[in-house]
Amino acid sequence: MGIADIFKKAAKKLDEGKDPICGMKVDLETTKFKSTYQGKVYGFCSEECKKTFNKNPFQYADANC
Ligand SMILES: [Zn+2]
């Protein structure tokens, strides 16, 4: 494995997010449903999950850490 592969892998990992509400894998680059809480970007699979998060962000953000 070359150094380029390692960087590629690291970059991919950053792009991948997890929906803190339902646990689904979310691509932070392409998802339309995003929310920023305490400087961290969270991605969601649907408007519904985003709404749930925005109602109680502290609850889900803590669980995600
Ligand atoms: Zn979801």
PDB file of the backbone (N, CA, C, O) and the ligand in Angstrom, with CONECT records:
HET     ZN  A 101       1
ATOM      1  N   MET A   1       0.850  -1.211   0.000  1.00  0.00           N
ATOM      2  CA  MET A   1       0.000   0.000   0.000  1.00  0.00           C
ATOM      3  C   MET A   1       0.878   1.250   0.000  1.00  0.00           C
ATOM      4  O   MET A   1       1.750   1.397   0.857  1.00  0.00           O
ATOM      5  N   GLY A   2       0.654   2.139  -0.946  1.00  0.00           N
ATOM      6  CA  GLY A   2       1.438   3.372  -1.024  1.00  0.00           C
ATOM      7  C   GLY A   2       0.861   4.454  -0.140  1.00  0.00           C
ATOM      8  O   GLY A   2      -0.215   4.301   0.438  1.00  0.00           O
ATOM      9  N   ILE A   3       1.578   5.532  -0.047  1.00  0.00           N
ATOM     10  CA  ILE A   3       1.137   6.640   0.811  1.00  0.00           C
ATOM     11  C   ILE A   3      -0.144   7.278   0.266  1.00  0.00           C
ATOM     12  O   ILE A   3      -0.971   7.773   1.032  1.00  0.00           O
ATOM     13  N   ALA A   4      -0.302   7.262  -1.054  1.00  0.00           N
ATOM     14  CA  ALA A   4      -1.507   7.831  -1.669  1.00  0.00           C
ATOM     15  C   ALA A   4      -2.741   7.064  -1.223  1.00  0.00           C
ATOM     16  O   ALA A   4      -3.804   7.645  -1.003  1.00  0.00           O
ATOM     17  N   ASP A   5      -2.587   5.764  -1.093  1.00  0.00           N
ATOM     18  CA  ASP A   5      -3.717   4.934  -0.668  1.00  0.00           C
ATOM     19  C   ASP A   5      -4.122   5.256   0.763  1.00  0.00           C
ATOM     20  O   ASP A   5      -5.303   5.277   1.110  1.00  0.00           O
ATOM     21  N   ILE A   6      -3.121   5.502   1.572  1.00  0.00           N
ATOM     22  CA  ILE A   6      -3.397   5.822   2.983  1.00  0.00           C
ATOM     23  C   ILE A   6      -4.163   7.138   3.078  1.00  0.00           C
ATOM     24  O   ILE A   6      -5.105   7.270   3.859  1.00  0.00           O
ATOM     25  N   PHE A   7      -3.738   8.110   2.264  1.00  0.00           N
ATOM     26  CA  PHE A   7      -4.435   9.402   2.278  1.00  0.00           C
ATOM     27  C   PHE A   7      -5.857   9.266   1.751  1.00  0.00           C
ATOM     28  O   PHE A   7      -6.796   9.870   2.269  1.00  0.00           O
ATOM     29  N   LYS A   8      -5.984   8.467   0.721  1.00  0.00           N
ATOM     30  CA  LYS A   8      -7.295   8.229   0.136  1.00  0.00           C
ATOM     31  C   LYS A   8      -8.231   7.627   1.177  1.00  0.00           C
ATOM     32  O   LYS A   8      -9.387   8.027   1.314  1.00  0.00           O
ATOM     33  N   LYS A   9      -7.700   6.668   1.893  1.00  0.00           N
ATOM     34  CA  LYS A   9      -8.493   5.980   2.909  1.00  0.00           C
ATOM     35  C   LYS A   9      -8.911   6.944   4.025  1.00  0.00           C
ATOM     36  O   LYS A   9     -10.051   6.923   4.490  1.00  0.00           O
ATOM     37  N   ALA A  10      -7.964   7.786   4.441  1.00  0.00           N
ATOM     38  CA  ALA A  10      -8.249   8.745   5.509  1.00  0.00           C
ATOM     39  C   ALA A  10      -9.287   9.758   5.054  1.00  0.00           C
ATOM     40  O   ALA A  10     -10.176  10.135   5.818  1.00  0.00           O
ATOM     41  N   ALA A  11      -9.170  10.198   3.807  1.00  0.00           N
ATOM     42  CA  ALA A  11     -10.110  11.175   3.271  1.00  0.00           C
ATOM     43  C   ALA A  11     -11.501  10.567   3.187  1.00  0.00           C
ATOM     44  O   ALA A  11     -12.498  11.234   3.460  1.00  0.00           O
ATOM     45  N   LYS A  12     -11.559   9.313   2.813  1.00  0.00           N
ATOM     46  CA  LYS A  12     -12.846   8.651   2.691  1.00  0.00           C
ATOM     47  C   LYS A  12     -13.518   8.538   4.061  1.00  0.00           C
ATOM     48  O   LYS A  12     -14.730   8.699   4.206  1.00  0.00           O
ATOM     49  N   LYS A  13     -12.693   8.261   5.039  1.00  0.00           N
ATOM     50  CA  LYS A  13     -13.236   8.103   6.377  1.00  0.00           C
ATOM     51  C   LYS A  13     -13.865   9.411   6.872  1.00  0.00           C
ATOM     52  O   LYS A  13     -14.876   9.396   7.576  1.00  0.00           O
ATOM     53  N   LEU A  14     -13.256  10.540   6.496  1.00  0.00           N
ATOM     54  CA  LEU A  14     -13.785  11.836   6.917  1.00  0.00           C
ATOM     55  C   LEU A  14     -15.118  12.136   6.237  1.00  0.00           C
ATOM     56  O   LEU A  14     -16.004  12.761   6.819  1.00  0.00           O
ATOM     57  N   ASP A  15     -15.236  11.683   5.008  1.00  0.00           N
ATOM     58  CA  ASP A  15     -16.459  11.945   4.261  1.00  0.00           C
ATOM     59  C   ASP A  15     -17.628  11.114   4.765  1.00  0.00           C
ATOM     60  O   ASP A  15     -18.792  11.490   4.629  1.00  0.00           O
ATOM     61  N   GLU A  16     -17.293  10.001   5.335  1.00  0.00           N
ATOM     62  CA  GLU A  16     -18.351   9.119   5.790  1.00  0.00           C
ATOM     63  C   GLU A  16     -18.866   9.537   7.152  1.00  0.00           C
ATOM     64  O   GLU A  16     -18.106   9.676   8.109  1.00  0.00           O
ATOM     65  N   GLY A  17     -20.121   9.726   7.217  1.00  0.00           N
ATOM     66  CA  GLY A  17     -20.722  10.060   8.489  1.00  0.00           C
ATOM     67  C   GLY A  17     -21.756   9.026   8.855  1.00  0.00           C
ATOM     68  O   GLY A  17     -22.112   8.160   8.057  1.00  0.00           O
ATOM     69  N   LYS A  18     -22.220   9.133  10.055  1.00  0.00           N
ATOM     70  CA  LYS A  18     -23.258   8.223  10.486  1.00  0.00           C
ATOM     71  C   LYS A  18     -24.435   9.039  10.994  1.00  0.00           C
ATOM     72  O   LYS A  18     -24.273   9.995  11.754  1.00  0.00           O
ATOM     73  N   ASP A  19     -25.588   8.650  10.569  1.00  0.00           N
ATOM     74  CA  ASP A  19     -26.804   9.280  11.065  1.00  0.00           C
ATOM     75  C   ASP A  19     -26.920   8.934  12.549  1.00  0.00           C
ATOM     76  O   ASP A  19     -27.133   7.773  12.899  1.00  0.00           O
ATOM     77  N   PRO A  20     -26.780   9.944  13.429  1.00  0.00           N
ATOM     78  CA  PRO A  20     -26.804   9.650  14.869  1.00  0.00           C
ATOM     79  C   PRO A  20     -28.181   9.196  15.358  1.00  0.00           C
ATOM     80  O   PRO A  20     -28.309   8.661  16.459  1.00  0.00           O
ATOM     81  N   ILE A  21     -29.191   9.410  14.548  1.00  0.00           N
ATOM     82  CA  ILE A  21     -30.538   9.039  14.964  1.00  0.00           C
ATOM     83  C   ILE A  21     -30.812   7.562  14.706  1.00  0.00           C
ATOM     84  O   ILE A  21     -31.202   6.828  15.614  1.00  0.00           O
ATOM     85  N   CYS A  22     -30.607   7.137  13.478  1.00  0.00           N
ATOM     86  CA  CYS A  22     -30.951   5.754  13.137  1.00  0.00           C
ATOM     87  C   CYS A  22     -29.729   4.871  12.911  1.00  0.00           C
ATOM     88  O   CYS A  22     -29.859   3.657  12.756  1.00  0.00           O
ATOM     89  N   GLY A  23     -28.522   5.485  12.893  1.00  0.00           N
ATOM     90  CA  GLY A  23     -27.307   4.687  12.751  1.00  0.00           C
ATOM     91  C   GLY A  23     -26.944   4.355  11.313  1.00  0.00           C
ATOM     92  O   GLY A  23     -25.981   3.630  11.062  1.00  0.00           O
ATOM     93  N   MET A  24     -27.705   4.879  10.381  1.00  0.00           N
ATOM     94  CA  MET A  24     -27.432   4.624   8.975  1.00  0.00           C
ATOM     95  C   MET A  24     -26.184   5.355   8.523  1.00  0.00           C
ATOM     96  O   MET A  24     -25.873   6.435   9.025  1.00  0.00           O
ATOM     97  N   LYS A  25     -25.467   4.766   7.573  1.00  0.00           N
ATOM     98  CA  LYS A  25     -24.282   5.410   7.042  1.00  0.00           C
ATOM     99  C   LYS A  25     -24.712   6.543   6.123  1.00  0.00           C
ATOM    100  O   LYS A  25     -25.586   6.373   5.273  1.00  0.00           O
ATOM    101  N   VAL A  26     -24.084   7.703   6.305  1.00  0.00           N
ATOM    102  CA  VAL A  26     -24.448   8.866   5.506  1.00  0.00           C
ATOM    103  C   VAL A  26     -23.188   9.481   4.912  1.00  0.00           C
ATOM    104  O   VAL A  26     -22.175   9.624   5.597  1.00  0.00           O
ATOM    105  N   ASP A  27     -23.255   9.837   3.653  1.00  0.00           N
ATOM    106  CA  ASP A  27     -22.141  10.521   3.010  1.00  0.00           C
ATOM    107  C   ASP A  27     -22.314  12.021   3.212  1.00  0.00           C
ATOM    108  O   ASP A  27     -23.229  12.638   2.667  1.00  0.00           O
ATOM    109  N   LEU A  28     -21.417  12.590   4.005  1.00  0.00           N
ATOM    110  CA  LEU A  28     -21.554  14.012   4.349  1.00  0.00           C
ATOM    111  C   LEU A  28     -21.386  14.918   3.134  1.00  0.00           C
ATOM    112  O   LEU A  28     -21.845  16.061   3.134  1.00  0.00           O
ATOM    113  N   GLU A  29     -20.720  14.396   2.089  1.00  0.00           N
ATOM    114  CA  GLU A  29     -20.520  15.200   0.887  1.00  0.00           C
ATOM    115  C   GLU A  29     -21.797  15.317   0.086  1.00  0.00           C
ATOM    116  O   GLU A  29     -22.056  16.357  -0.519  1.00  0.00           O
ATOM    117  N   THR A  30     -22.582  14.287   0.074  1.00  0.00           N
ATOM    118  CA  THR A  30     -23.733  14.260  -0.836  1.00  0.00           C
ATOM    119  C   THR A  30     -25.082  14.408  -0.140  1.00  0.00           C
ATOM    120  O   THR A  30     -26.076  14.725  -0.793  1.00  0.00           O
ATOM    121  N   THR A  31     -25.135  14.186   1.163  1.00  0.00           N
ATOM    122  CA  THR A  31     -26.436  14.241   1.810  1.00  0.00           C
ATOM    123  C   THR A  31     -26.996  15.663   1.837  1.00  0.00           C
ATOM    124  O   THR A  31     -26.264  16.640   1.997  1.00  0.00           O
ATOM    125  N   LYS A  32     -28.297  15.744   1.678  1.00  0.00           N
ATOM    126  CA  LYS A  32     -28.955  17.054   1.710  1.00  0.00           C
ATOM    127  C   LYS A  32     -29.279  17.440   3.146  1.00  0.00           C
ATOM    128  O   LYS A  32     -29.559  18.600   3.447  1.00  0.00           O
ATOM    129  N   PHE A  33     -29.234  16.452   4.020  1.00  0.00           N
ATOM    130  CA  PHE A  33     -29.661  16.669   5.396  1.00  0.00           C
ATOM    131  C   PHE A  33     -28.446  16.730   6.309  1.00  0.00           C
ATOM    132  O   PHE A  33     -27.879  15.708   6.696  1.00  0.00           O
ATOM    133  N   LYS A  34     -28.067  17.946   6.638  1.00  0.00           N
ATOM    134  CA  LYS A  34     -26.897  18.145   7.485  1.00  0.00           C
ATOM    135  C   LYS A  34     -27.216  19.140   8.581  1.00  0.00           C
ATOM    136  O   LYS A  34     -28.042  20.038   8.420  1.00  0.00           O
ATOM    137  N   SER A  35     -26.538  18.953   9.697  1.00  0.00           N
ATOM    138  CA  SER A  35     -26.709  19.871  10.799  1.00  0.00           C
ATOM    139  C   SER A  35     -25.375  20.018  11.513  1.00  0.00           C
ATOM    140  O   SER A  35     -24.639  19.046  11.684  1.00  0.00           O
ATOM    141  N   THR A  36     -25.073  21.241  11.925  1.00  0.00           N
ATOM    142  CA  THR A  36     -23.823  21.460  12.640  1.00  0.00           C
ATOM    143  C   THR A  36     -24.128  21.696  14.113  1.00  0.00           C
ATOM    144  O   THR A  36     -24.971  22.521  14.465  1.00  0.00           O
ATOM    145  N   TYR A  37     -23.443  20.972  14.945  1.00  0.00           N
ATOM    146  CA  TYR A  37     -23.638  21.130  16.380  1.00  0.00           C
ATOM    147  C   TYR A  37     -22.289  21.113  17.066  1.00  0.00           C
ATOM    148  O   TYR A  37     -21.526  20.159  16.915  1.00  0.00           O
ATOM    149  N   GLN A  38     -21.990  22.143  17.809  1.00  0.00           N
ATOM    150  CA  GLN A  38     -20.713  22.301  18.513  1.00  0.00           C
ATOM    151  C   GLN A  38     -19.522  22.080  17.577  1.00  0.00           C
ATOM    152  O   GLN A  38     -18.556  21.399  17.920  1.00  0.00           O
ATOM    153  N   GLY A  39     -19.620  22.674  16.392  1.00  0.00           N
ATOM    154  CA  GLY A  39     -18.522  22.633  15.442  1.00  0.00           C
ATOM    155  C   GLY A  39     -18.388  21.336  14.681  1.00  0.00           C
ATOM    156  O   GLY A  39     -17.492  21.189  13.850  1.00  0.00           O
ATOM    157  N   LYS A  40     -19.271  20.395  14.955  1.00  0.00           N
ATOM    158  CA  LYS A  40     -19.207  19.117  14.262  1.00  0.00           C
ATOM    159  C   LYS A  40     -20.394  18.991  13.318  1.00  0.00           C
ATOM    160  O   LYS A  40     -21.519  19.369  13.645  1.00  0.00           O
ATOM    161  N   VAL A  41     -20.107  18.444  12.123  1.00  0.00           N
ATOM    162  CA  VAL A  41     -21.176  18.294  11.147  1.00  0.00           C
ATOM    163  C   VAL A  41     -21.765  16.886  11.253  1.00  0.00           C
ATOM    164  O   VAL A  41     -21.048  15.886  11.264  1.00  0.00           O
ATOM    165  N   TYR A  42     -23.064  16.849  11.328  1.00  0.00           N
ATOM    166  CA  TYR A  42     -23.764  15.574  11.378  1.00  0.00           C
ATOM    167  C   TYR A  42     -24.604  15.418  10.121  1.00  0.00           C
ATOM    168  O   TYR A  42     -25.255  16.362   9.673  1.00  0.00           O
ATOM    169  N   GLY A  43     -24.582  14.231   9.565  1.00  0.00           N
ATOM    170  CA  GLY A  43     -25.376  13.957   8.374  1.00  0.00           C
ATOM    171  C   GLY A  43     -26.542  13.044   8.725  1.00  0.00           C
ATOM    172  O   GLY A  43     -26.474  12.232   9.647  1.00  0.00           O
ATOM    173  N   PHE A  44     -27.609  13.206   7.961  1.00  0.00           N
ATOM    174  CA  PHE A  44     -28.811  12.416   8.236  1.00  0.00           C
ATOM    175  C   PHE A  44     -29.348  11.800   6.960  1.00  0.00           C
ATOM    176  O   PHE A  44     -29.099  12.295   5.861  1.00  0.00           O
ATOM    177  N   CYS A  45     -30.084  10.716   7.118  1.00  0.00           N
ATOM    178  CA  CYS A  45     -30.628  10.028   5.949  1.00  0.00           C
ATOM    179  C   CYS A  45     -31.895  10.706   5.466  1.00  0.00           C
ATOM    180  O   CYS A  45     -32.275  10.566   4.304  1.00  0.00           O
ATOM    181  N   SER A  46     -32.544  11.435   6.347  1.00  0.00           N
ATOM    182  CA  SER A  46     -33.820  12.038   5.971  1.00  0.00           C
ATOM    183  C   SER A  46     -34.078  13.309   6.766  1.00  0.00           C
ATOM    184  O   SER A  46     -33.434  13.577   7.780  1.00  0.00           O
ATOM    185  N   GLU A  47     -35.035  14.079   6.277  1.00  0.00           N
ATOM    186  CA  GLU A  47     -35.444  15.302   6.963  1.00  0.00           C
ATOM    187  C   GLU A  47     -35.952  14.961   8.366  1.00  0.00           C
ATOM    188  O   GLU A  47     -35.770  15.718   9.319  1.00  0.00           O
ATOM    189  N   GLU A  48     -36.585  13.817   8.452  1.00  0.00           N
ATOM    190  CA  GLU A  48     -37.173  13.390   9.724  1.00  0.00           C
ATOM    191  C   GLU A  48     -36.087  13.198  10.792  1.00  0.00           C
ATOM    192  O   GLU A  48     -36.239  13.649  11.927  1.00  0.00           O
ATOM    193  N   CYS A  49     -35.001  12.532  10.422  1.00  0.00           N
ATOM    194  CA  CYS A  49     -33.904  12.291  11.360  1.00  0.00           C
ATOM    195  C   CYS A  49     -33.244  13.617  11.749  1.00  0.00           C
ATOM    196  O   CYS A  49     -32.860  13.820  12.901  1.00  0.00           O
ATOM    197  N   LYS A  50     -33.122  14.513  10.766  1.00  0.00           N
ATOM    198  CA  LYS A  50     -32.513  15.811  11.032  1.00  0.00           C
ATOM    199  C   LYS A  50     -33.358  16.591  12.045  1.00  0.00           C
ATOM    200  O   LYS A  50     -32.827  17.222  12.959  1.00  0.00           O
ATOM    201  N   LYS A  51     -34.672  16.536  11.865  1.00  0.00           N
ATOM    202  CA  LYS A  51     -35.571  17.232  12.774  1.00  0.00           C
ATOM    203  C   LYS A  51     -35.455  16.673  14.182  1.00  0.00           C
ATOM    204  O   LYS A  51     -35.428  17.414  15.164  1.00  0.00           O
ATOM    205  N   THR A  52     -35.388  15.362  14.258  1.00  0.00           N
ATOM    206  CA  THR A  52     -35.263  14.707  15.567  1.00  0.00           C
ATOM    207  C   THR A  52     -33.977  15.149  16.251  1.00  0.00           C
ATOM    208  O   THR A  52     -33.964  15.420  17.451  1.00  0.00           O
ATOM    209  N   PHE A  53     -32.899  15.220  15.480  1.00  0.00           N
ATOM    210  CA  PHE A  53     -31.618  15.645  16.022  1.00  0.00           C
ATOM    211  C   PHE A  53     -31.682  17.094  16.506  1.00  0.00           C
ATOM    212  O   PHE A  53     -31.219  17.409  17.601  1.00  0.00           O
ATOM    213  N   ASN A  54     -32.257  17.966  15.685  1.00  0.00           N
ATOM    214  CA  ASN A  54     -32.316  19.393  16.019  1.00  0.00           C
ATOM    215  C   ASN A  54     -33.161  19.678  17.254  1.00  0.00           C
ATOM    216  O   ASN A  54     -32.997  20.708  17.907  1.00  0.00           O
ATOM    217  N   LYS A  55     -34.055  18.765  17.560  1.00  0.00           N
ATOM    218  CA  LYS A  55     -34.887  18.940  18.750  1.00  0.00           C
ATOM    219  C   LYS A  55     -34.068  18.715  20.018  1.00  0.00           C
ATOM    220  O   LYS A  55     -34.241  19.421  21.012  1.00  0.00           O
ATOM    221  N   ASN A  56     -33.176  17.723  19.975  1.00  0.00           N
ATOM    222  CA  ASN A  56     -32.350  17.367  21.135  1.00  0.00           C
ATOM    223  C   ASN A  56     -30.919  17.053  20.721  1.00  0.00           C
ATOM    224  O   ASN A  56     -30.453  15.931  20.923  1.00  0.00           O
ATOM    225  N   PRO A  57     -30.205  18.038  20.137  1.00  0.00           N
ATOM    226  CA  PRO A  57     -28.865  17.717  19.614  1.00  0.00           C
ATOM    227  C   PRO A  57     -27.910  17.182  20.679  1.00  0.00           C
ATOM    228  O   PRO A  57     -27.104  16.291  20.409  1.00  0.00           O
ATOM    229  N   PHE A  58     -28.006  17.723  21.874  1.00  0.00           N
ATOM    230  CA  PHE A  58     -27.063  17.306  22.935  1.00  0.00           C
ATOM    231  C   PHE A  58     -27.198  15.822  23.251  1.00  0.00           C
ATOM    232  O   PHE A  58     -26.215  15.151  23.566  1.00  0.00           O
ATOM    233  N   GLN A  59     -28.400  15.330  23.163  1.00  0.00           N
ATOM    234  CA  GLN A  59     -28.651  13.926  23.475  1.00  0.00           C
ATOM    235  C   GLN A  59     -27.953  12.993  22.483  1.00  0.00           C
ATOM    236  O   GLN A  59     -27.334  12.004  22.875  1.00  0.00           O
ATOM    237  N   TYR A  60     -28.064  13.325  21.184  1.00  0.00           N
ATOM    238  CA  TYR A  60     -27.516  12.445  20.155  1.00  0.00           C
ATOM    239  C   TYR A  60     -26.037  12.706  19.925  1.00  0.00           C
ATOM    240  O   TYR A  60     -25.286  11.777  19.628  1.00  0.00           O
ATOM    241  N   ALA A  61     -25.608  13.949  20.055  1.00  0.00           N
ATOM    242  CA  ALA A  61     -24.198  14.268  19.829  1.00  0.00           C
ATOM    243  C   ALA A  61     -23.339  13.550  20.862  1.00  0.00           C
ATOM    244  O   ALA A  61     -22.263  13.053  20.528  1.00  0.00           O
ATOM    245  N   ASP A  62     -23.790  13.487  22.094  1.00  0.00           N
ATOM    246  CA  ASP A  62     -23.018  12.804  23.141  1.00  0.00           C
ATOM    247  C   ASP A  62     -22.902  11.324  22.855  1.00  0.00           C
ATOM    248  O   ASP A  62     -21.848  10.722  23.061  1.00  0.00           O
ATOM    249  N   ALA A  63     -23.988  10.737  22.380  1.00  0.00           N
ATOM    250  CA  ALA A  63     -24.001   9.304  22.115  1.00  0.00           C
ATOM    251  C   ALA A  63     -23.065   8.949  20.972  1.00  0.00           C
ATOM    252  O   ALA A  63     -22.583   7.820  20.872  1.00  0.00           O
ATOM    253  N   ASN A  64     -22.815   9.928  20.114  1.00  0.00           N
ATOM    254  CA  ASN A  64     -22.002   9.688  18.922  1.00  0.00           C
ATOM    255  C   ASN A  64     -20.502   9.743  19.218  1.00  0.00           C
ATOM    256  O   ASN A  64     -19.709   9.270  18.404  1.00  0.00           O
ATOM    257  N   CYS A  65     -20.103  10.286  20.319  1.00  0.00           N
ATOM    258  CA  CYS A  65     -18.691  10.474  20.634  1.00  0.00           C
ATOM    259  C   CYS A  65     -18.040   9.238  21.247  1.00  0.00           C
ATOM    260  O   CYS A  65     -16.850   9.259  21.561  1.00  0.00           O
TER     261      CYS A  65
HETATM  262 ZN    ZN A 101     -31.812   8.381   9.712  1.00  0.00          ZN2+
END
